Amino acid sequence: MKSSTGKAVCPYCGVGCVIRATVQDNKITKISADDDVAPNFGMLCPKGAHLKQVFQNHDGRLAYPMIRERKGETPRQVSWEQAIAFTANRLQEIRLEHGKDALALYGSGQLDTETSYIFNKLFKGFLRTNNIDTNSRLCMSSAVVGYMQAFGSDGPPTCYDDIQYADVFLIIGANMAANHPVLFQMIRKRRASEPNARIIAVDPRRTQTAEFSDVHVPLAPGSDVAFLQLIAKRLLAIGRVDRRFVQRNTENFSAYKNHLESLDEDTLLSICDIHPGRINEIVEFLSKPSNRLLTFYCQGTNQSTSGVDKNVALINLHLQLGEVGIRGAGPFSLTGQPNAMGGREVGYLSHQLPGYRVVTNDMHRAYLEGAWRIPPGSIDPEPGLTAVPMFEAAEAGDVRALWIVCTNPAVSMPDTKVSQAGLKRADFVIVQDCYYPTETAEYADVLLPAAQWGEKRGTMTNSERLVVRSDKFLDPPGEAKPDWWIFSQIAKVMGFKRDFDFHNHEEIWDEYRLLTAGTPCDQMGMTNERLEKTSLRWPCPNPRHPGTLRRYTRRKFFTESGKAQFKTPVYQPPDENTDSEFPFGLTTGRVASQWHTRTRTGKVPQLTRKDPEPFVEIHPDDASENEVEDGEWIYLVGRRGRCYARARVTDTIRRGLLFTPFHWGDLFHAETNVNYVTNSAFDPVSKQPELKFCAVRIEVDDVSKKRNW
């Protein structure tokens, strides 16, 4: 019997846990995490621990290329040669007939860096369109802009080692106990070893994270800016400002200070709708200069029409306290996907280029054009379509070809009927995925089977900038191939053989890392040989460099002046108001046992047992007033659509607010997708949609008690 072992980055959240697999006859027999391997040091969450069950068989896998001759027909299996030629020819036909911007690609933060680099190079460099975006637009784009505005560069200044030295943990817009559980265990260990350490959870729900915290702040949805400015204002009033740091290393503090002083505390408290005692506790924790503040935040701060302002207000607080670039402190944006950070380094959003470059910068474009050996002016200076407008453009007939990779927008996009209409209207839809069927695959003209976790080699970057190389220790089912191979083969048939003639992922990595030299995310020193032996944090500018734990330790930022920038955000309410017709606010999120649209975790009985079906949390008083019984199926009806879920009556949620997870789509049951209800309005700068709040009403289904799905 053939036996082997291998390691790979966990395919779920952005913590970046490294998982060891023991394999016999192409079956995983054991999953584990080594005690001395960073970043998880022997810890695994339930999703990672049950990866063995995902690979017990290949049911539900997309194993062979398929083509659908006509819309609505059953796809037929074809050879790779046929699928590649068909795809390349159709893309060229549409490009010639309708122009370069009739093409668009929508990718994923689950793809490895090599794949993200290949499709970015193909579209922006050779097809000459910036119509590339990914599902990271829905998760992290506001965090990117927040870092850019404050520090002149994306990427966190922090690392996981800071947890061992922090005194106050502010967790806002993140349910870490459920969604980043290994990282949250590190925080709990720090508090257990340091009696004076404190955890503050800011969330309108009393989540598992809040249960383990010292202070829970049940903030009114969308009031994060008011809350953070209230804290900053109170600290400013008692002199809690690191004036030496501010004077030497920042700009625009006076405008920030004047703005804070102009704000009325009672008004801010009213906006937040919290007891002033909660503010007093937090200010007391932060009033001591010796207490170091480490802030973790995720989609709760980002998925908002004022997501950038929320991020900026949070970073302002750290700048005010001088707690950037020091051990145990800093603003730490968590990534929700395993390679969302690596994708940002590669430049896979519509305005980006590799190495934290942007398409609007003349020098950045010229550099990439030279490196890619393409004529000057090849890269469009205008950003392409972001996620929401991309599908709107497809619905309008402006985008004719959609290439969907490793994501399921027919479920995950806000106001999902728009993305579904775009997929239906598009002349040509490519779906490149590991699983079949999915809701998005139903719209595909061609289906390209991709190898997944453990079935390919590749590189990913986690939330702390740690770059990790994953092994291949399984053979993929049927004819599934690595995503980078699929892109390179299609590119070669489209006429770009010289520039996409890659034979392995190492060749792609070497081309990519050279492009990062001298940039804020410098990975020049991360050779293939080094990554085979160890993991490294960028910046890592040469092969002898050990990697960088913390950024900005020398107080040199990437702004024009070299100083960090204070901004003055102004509180704005959510885009959509509640009223007599739609009296409830609805917020969405994850549950601990499921992942995205359940294409992987939904197949594991151990994970589906806890939350087998969609549910909606409702406060007991709201349930009573609306005659809703615990366990009853109800409709949530909004201004765009409705969804169906089982009522879960609980006092862990604020009155007037409902919560439901976003994991269930139409393949589970019609109308169980909450994104038929959510709002596609987005932040004007980051273009990240406001998935965290919309207005709904409750309608009770009279026959719900008879349902047994």
Long-range contacts (C-beta under 8 A, 24 or more apart in sequence): 1-25, 2-26, 4-473, 5-473, 6-454, 6-471, 6-472, 6-473, 7-37, 7-470, 7-471, 8-453, 8-454, 8-470, 8-471, 8-473, 9-338, 9-339, 9-460, 9-462, 9-468, 9-470, 10-44, 10-47, 10-48, 10-51, 10-338, 10-453, 11-51, 11-110, 11-338, 11-452, 11-453, 11-600, 12-45, 12-47, 12-48, 12-338, 12-595, 13-45, 13-179, 13-180, 13-334, 13-335, 13-336, 13-337, 13-338, 14-109, 14-180, 14-334, 14-335, 14-336, 14-337, 14-338, 14-340, 14-341, 14-462, 14-463, 15-39, 15-40, 15-180, 15-182, 15-183, 15-462, 15-463, 16-40, 16-338, 16-460, 16-461, 16-462, 16-463, 16-464, 16-466, 16-468, 17-43, 17-44, 17-45, 17-48, 17-182, 18-468, 18-535, 19-44, 19-48, 19-51, 21-51, 21-52, 21-454, 21-473, 21-474, 23-473, 23-474, 26-474, 26-475, 27-55, 27-56, 28-52, 28-55, 28-454, 28-474, 38-160, 38-466, 38-535, 39-160, 39-182, 39-462, 39-464, 39-466, 40-182, 43-182, 43-185, 44-182, 45-181, 45-182, 45-592, 46-181, 46-592, 46-593, 46-606, 46-607, 47-592, 47-593, 47-595, 47-601, 47-607, 50-604, 50-606, 50-607, 51-453, 53-603, 53-604, 53-605, 53-606, 53-607, 54-600, 54-601, 54-603, 54-604, 55-454, 55-474, 58-477, 58-478, 59-603, 60-435, 60-436, 60-437, 60-599, 60-603, 61-434, 61-435, 61-436, 61-449, 61-477, 61-478, 61-480, 62-433, 62-434, 62-435, 62-436, 62-441, 62-447, 62-448, 62-449, 62-450, 62-480, 63-449, 63-476, 63-477, 63-478, 63-479, 63-480, 64-449, 64-478, 64-479, 65-446, 65-447, 65-448, 65-449, 65-479, 66-446, 66-447, 67-445, 67-446, 67-447, 68-444, 68-445, 68-446, 68-447, 71-424, 71-445, 75-444, 75-447, 80-479, 80-481, 80-489, 83-446, 83-448, 84-486, 84-489, 84-490, 84-493, 85-493, 86-446, 87-430, 87-446, 87-448, 87-490, 88-490, 88-493, 88-494, 89-493, 90-401, 90-428, 90-445, 90-446, 91-127, 91-401, 91-428, 91-490, 91-494, 92-494, 94-400, 94-401, 94-427, 94-428, 95-127, 95-401, 98-400, 100-127, 100-128, 100-129, 101-129, 101-131, 101-384, 101-398, 101-399, 102-398, 102-399, 102-400, 102-401, 103-127, 103-129, 103-131, 103-399, 103-400, 103-401, 103-403, 104-129, 104-131, 104-132, 104-133, 104-384, 104-385, 104-390, 104-393, 104-394, 104-399, 104-401, 104-402, 104-403, 105-131, 105-132, 105-133, 105-402, 105-403, 105-404, 105-405, 106-132, 106-133, 106-134, 106-135, 106-387, 106-390, 106-402, 106-403, 106-404, 106-405, 106-407, 106-409, 107-132, 107-133, 107-134, 107-135, 107-343, 107-348, 107-405, 107-406, 107-407, 108-134, 108-135, 108-136, 108-337, 108-405, 108-406, 108-407, 109-134, 109-135, 109-136, 109-139, 109-140, 109-335, 109-336, 109-337, 109-338, 109-339, 109-340, 109-343, 110-337, 110-338, 110-339, 110-406, 110-407, 111-339, 111-343, 111-405, 111-406, 111-483, 112-339, 112-342, 112-456, 112-458, 112-459, 112-460, 112-470, 112-483, 112-484, 112-505, 113-339, 113-342, 113-343, 113-345, 113-346, 113-458, 113-459, 113-460, 113-461, 113-509, 113-512, 114-458, 114-459, 114-484, 114-505, 114-508, 114-509, 114-512, 115-405, 115-458, 115-482, 115-483, 115-484, 115-487, 116-339, 116-342, 116-343, 116-346, 116-348, 117-346, 117-354, 117-508, 117-511, 117-512, 118-483, 118-484, 118-487, 118-488, 118-491, 118-500, 118-502, 118-508, 119-348, 119-403, 119-405, 119-487, 120-346, 120-347, 120-348, 120-353, 120-354, 121-372, 121-499, 121-500, 122-487, 122-491, 122-496, 122-500, 124-347, 124-353, 124-359, 124-368, 124-379, 124-380, 125-368, 125-369, 125-372, 125-374, 125-378, 125-379, 126-372, 126-374, 126-378, 126-491, 126-494, 126-496, 126-499, 127-494, 128-378, 128-379, 128-380, 129-380, 129-384, 130-350, 130-351, 130-359, 130-379, 130-380, 130-382, 130-383, 130-384, 131-350, 131-384, 131-385, 131-390, 131-399, 132-348, 132-349, 132-350, 132-384, 133-348, 133-349, 133-350, 133-384, 133-385, 133-386, 133-387, 133-390, 134-343, 134-348, 134-349, 134-387, 134-407, 135-337, 135-387, 135-407, 135-409, 135-412, 136-337, 136-340, 136-343, 136-344, 136-348, 136-349, 137-349, 137-386, 137-387, 137-687, 137-688, 138-303, 138-387, 138-412, 138-413, 138-414, 138-688, 138-689, 138-691, 139-298, 139-299, 139-302, 139-303, 139-335, 139-336, 139-337, 139-340, 139-688, 140-302, 140-333, 140-335, 140-336, 140-340, 140-344, 140-688, 141-302, 141-307, 141-349, 141-386, 141-683, 141-686, 141-687, 141-688, 142-301, 142-302, 142-303, 142-304, 142-307, 142-308, 142-310, 142-311, 142-683, 142-686, 142-688, 143-297, 143-301, 143-302, 143-311, 143-333, 144-344, 144-349, 144-686, 145-308, 145-311, 145-683, 145-685, 145-686, 146-308, 146-310, 146-311, 146-312, 146-314, 146-315, 146-331, 146-333, 147-311, 147-315, 147-333, 149-308, 149-312, 149-565, 149-567, 150-312, 150-315, 150-316, 150-319, 150-564, 150-565, 150-566, 150-567, 151-315, 151-324, 151-552, 151-557, 151-558, 151-559, 151-564, 151-565, 152-557, 152-558, 152-559, 152-560, 152-565, 153-356, 153-520, 153-521, 153-557, 153-558, 154-344, 154-356, 154-520, 154-521, 155-341, 155-344, 155-345, 155-356, 155-465, 155-520, 155-521, 155-538, 155-551, 156-330, 156-331, 156-332, 156-333, 156-463, 156-464, 156-465, 156-551, 157-324, 157-325, 157-330, 157-331, 157-550, 157-551, 157-552, 158-294, 158-329, 158-330, 158-331, 158-332, 158-464, 158-550, 159-464, 159-465, 159-466, 159-537, 159-549, 159-550, 160-186, 160-464, 161-327, 161-549, 162-294, 162-327, 162-328, 162-329, 162-330, 162-332, 162-550, 163-187, 163-190, 163-294, 164-190, 164-328, 165-292, 165-327, 165-328, 166-190, 166-197, 166-292, 166-293, 166-294, 166-328, 166-329, 167-194, 167-196, 167-197, 167-198, 167-285, 167-290, 167-291, 167-292, 167-293, 167-328, 168-197, 168-198, 168-200, 168-285, 168-286, 168-291, 168-292, 168-293, 168-294, 169-197, 169-198, 169-199, 169-200, 169-294, 169-295, 169-296, 170-200, 170-202, 170-282, 170-293, 170-294, 170-295, 170-296, 171-199, 171-200, 171-201, 171-202, 171-203, 171-209, 171-213, 171-295, 171-296, 171-297, 172-201, 172-202, 172-203, 172-224, 172-228, 172-295, 172-296, 172-297, 172-300, 172-301, 172-314, 173-202, 173-203, 173-224, 173-297, 173-298, 173-299, 173-300, 173-301, 173-302, 173-310, 174-209, 174-296, 174-297, 174-298, 174-299, 174-300, 174-301, 174-334, 175-203, 175-205, 175-207, 175-208, 175-209, 175-300, 175-589, 175-590, 176-209, 176-296, 176-298, 176-334, 177-207, 177-208, 177-209, 177-211, 177-212, 177-592, 178-207, 178-208, 178-209, 178-590, 178-591, 178-592, 179-298, 179-336, 179-589, 179-590, 179-592, 180-296, 180-298, 180-334, 181-592, 183-296, 183-334, 183-463, 184-209, 184-212, 188-212, 196-291, 198-285, 200-282, 200-285, 202-227, 203-300, 204-587, 204-653, 204-654, 204-657, 205-587, 205-617, 205-652, 205-653, 205-654, 205-657, 205-659, 206-651, 206-652, 206-653, 207-652, 208-592, 215-278, 215-281, 215-282, 215-285, 217-274, 217-278, 217-282, 218-274, 218-654, 219-272, 219-273, 219-274, 220-271, 220-272, 220-273, 220-274, 220-654, 221-574, 221-585, 221-587, 221-657, 221-692, 221-693, 222-304, 222-306, 222-573, 222-574, 222-692, 222-693, 223-271, 223-272, 223-273, 223-571, 224-300, 224-301, 224-304, 224-310, 224-313, 224-314, 225-306, 225-309, 225-310, 225-313, 225-569, 225-570, 225-571, 225-572, 226-268, 226-271, 226-272, 226-571, 227-268, 227-272, 227-274, 228-310, 228-313, 228-314, 228-316, 228-317, 229-260, 229-263, 229-268, 229-313, 229-569, 229-571, 230-263, 230-265, 230-268, 230-269, 230-272, 230-279, 231-279, 231-282, 231-283, 231-286, 231-317, 232-260, 232-313, 232-316, 232-317, 232-320, 233-260, 233-261, 233-263, 233-265, 233-268, 234-265, 234-279, 234-283, 235-283, 235-286, 235-287, 235-317, 235-320, 235-321, 236-260, 236-261, 236-320, 238-283, 238-287, 240-286, 240-287, 240-289, 240-320, 240-321, 241-320, 241-321, 242-289, 242-320, 242-321, 242-322, 242-323, 244-322, 245-319, 245-322, 245-555, 246-319, 246-320, 246-322, 248-555, 249-555, 249-557, 249-563, 249-564, 250-319, 250-563, 250-564, 250-565, 250-566, 251-559, 251-561, 251-563, 251-564, 251-565, 251-566, 252-565, 252-566, 252-567, 252-568, 253-319, 253-320, 253-566, 255-566, 255-568, 256-316, 256-320, 256-566, 256-567, 256-568, 259-568, 268-571, 271-571, 286-321, 292-323, 292-326, 292-327, 292-328, 292-329, 293-317, 293-318, 293-321, 293-323, 293-329, 294-328, 294-329, 294-330, 294-332, 295-330, 295-331, 295-332, 296-332, 296-334, 297-331, 297-332, 297-333, 297-334, 298-333, 298-334, 298-336, 299-336, 299-589, 299-691, 299-692, 300-589, 300-692, 302-686, 302-688, 303-688, 303-689, 303-690, 303-691, 303-692, 304-574, 304-683, 304-688, 304-690, 304-692, 304-693, 305-572, 305-574, 305-575, 305-681, 305-682, 305-683, 305-684, 305-690, 306-569, 306-571, 306-572, 306-683, 307-683, 307-686, 307-688, 307-690, 308-569, 308-683, 308-685, 308-686, 309-569, 309-570, 309-571, 309-572, 310-569, 312-567, 312-569, 313-569, 316-566, 316-567, 316-569, 319-564, 319-566, 324-552, 324-564, 325-550, 325-551, 325-552, 325-553, 325-554, 325-555, 326-550, 326-553, 327-550, 330-550, 332-463, 333-463, 334-463, 335-462, 335-463, 338-460, 338-462, 339-460, 339-461, 341-461, 341-462, 341-463, 341-465, 342-459, 342-460, 342-461, 342-467, 345-461, 345-516, 345-521, 345-523, 345-538, 346-512, 349-386, 350-383, 350-384, 350-385, 350-386, 351-383, 351-384, 353-379, 354-512, 354-515, 354-516, 355-515, 355-516, 355-517, 355-519, 355-521, 356-519, 356-520, 356-521, 357-519, 359-383, 359-384, 368-515, 371-514, 371-515, 372-499, 373-499, 386-682, 386-687, 387-413, 387-687, 387-689, 388-413, 388-414, 388-418, 388-680, 388-682, 388-687, 388-689, 389-687, 390-422, 391-418, 391-419, 391-421, 391-422, 391-423, 392-418, 392-422, 393-422, 394-421, 394-422, 394-423, 394-425, 394-426, 395-421, 395-422, 395-425, 396-425, 397-425, 399-426, 400-426, 400-427, 400-428, 401-426, 401-427, 401-428, 401-429, 401-430, 402-426, 402-428, 402-429, 402-430, 403-429, 403-430, 403-432, 404-429, 404-430, 404-431, 404-432, 404-433, 404-440, 404-444, 405-432, 405-433, 405-450, 405-483, 406-432, 406-433, 406-434, 406-450, 406-483, 407-440, 407-596, 408-433, 408-438, 408-439, 408-440, 408-596, 408-597, 408-599, 408-665, 409-440, 410-438, 410-439, 410-440, 410-442, 410-443, 410-665, 410-666, 411-438, 411-439, 411-440, 411-597, 411-665, 411-666, 411-673, 411-675, 412-596, 412-597, 412-662, 412-675, 413-675, 413-680, 414-675, 414-678, 414-679, 414-680, 414-689, 414-690, 414-691, 415-640, 415-641, 415-675, 415-676, 415-678, 415-679, 415-680, 416-641, 416-673, 416-675, 416-676, 416-678, 417-640, 417-641, 417-676, 418-680, 432-483, 432-486, 433-599, 434-480, 434-599, 435-599, 435-600, 437-667, 438-597, 438-599, 438-667, 439-597, 439-665, 439-666, 439-667, 448-486, 449-476, 449-477, 449-478, 449-479, 449-480, 449-481, 450-480, 450-481, 450-482, 450-483, 450-486, 451-476, 451-480, 451-481, 451-482, 451-483, 452-476, 452-480, 455-480, 455-482, 456-482, 456-483, 456-505, 457-482, 457-504, 457-505, 458-482, 458-484, 458-505, 459-505, 459-509, 459-531, 461-538, 464-537, 465-521, 465-537, 465-538, 465-548, 466-535, 466-536, 466-537, 467-523, 467-526, 467-531, 467-535, 467-536, 467-537, 467-538, 467-540, 468-531, 468-535, 469-528, 469-531, 469-532, 469-535, 484-508, 517-541, 520-558, 574-690, 574-693, 575-679, 575-681, 575-690, 575-693, 576-639, 576-679, 576-681, 576-690, 576-693, 576-694, 576-695, 577-695, 578-656, 578-695, 579-695, 581-697, 582-637, 582-638, 582-639, 582-695, 582-696, 582-697, 583-656, 583-695, 583-697, 584-622, 584-636, 584-656, 584-657, 584-658, 584-695, 584-696, 584-697, 584-698, 585-656, 585-657, 585-658, 585-693, 585-694, 585-695, 585-696, 586-636, 586-638, 586-657, 586-658, 586-659, 586-660, 586-674, 586-677, 586-678, 586-693, 586-694, 586-695, 586-696, 587-657, 587-658, 587-659, 587-692, 587-693, 588-659, 588-660, 588-661, 588-662, 588-674, 588-675, 588-678, 588-691, 588-692, 589-659, 589-661, 589-662, 589-692, 590-661, 590-662, 590-663, 591-661, 591-663, 594-661, 594-663, 595-663, 596-663, 597-663, 597-664, 597-665, 598-663, 598-664, 598-665, 598-668, 602-663, 602-668, 611-661, 613-645, 613-646, 613-664, 613-668, 613-672, 613-709, 614-643, 614-644, 614-645, 614-646, 614-660, 614-661, 614-663, 614-664, 614-668, 614-672, 614-674, 615-645, 615-646, 615-647, 615-648, 615-660, 615-661, 616-645, 616-646, 616-647, 616-648, 616-658, 616-659, 616-660, 617-648, 617-650, 617-652, 617-653, 617-658, 617-659, 617-660, 618-647, 618-648, 618-649, 618-650, 618-653, 618-658, 618-698, 619-649, 619-650, 619-651, 619-653, 619-654, 619-655, 619-656, 619-657, 620-649, 620-650, 620-651, 621-655, 622-655, 622-656, 622-658, 623-647, 623-649, 626-698, 626-700, 627-700, 628-698, 628-700, 632-700, 632-701, 632-704, 632-705, 633-701, 633-704, 633-705, 633-707, 634-698, 634-699, 634-700, 634-701, 634-704, 635-671, 635-698, 635-699, 635-700, 635-701, 636-660, 636-674, 636-677, 636-696, 636-697, 636-698, 637-677, 637-696, 637-697, 637-698, 637-699, 638-677, 638-678, 638-694, 638-695, 638-696, 638-697, 639-694, 639-695, 640-676, 640-677, 640-678, 640-679, 641-676, 641-677, 642-671, 642-676, 642-677, 642-699, 643-671, 643-672, 643-673, 643-674, 643-675, 643-676, 643-677, 644-669, 644-671, 644-672, 644-701, 645-672, 645-674, 658-696, 658-698, 662-691, 668-709, 669-709
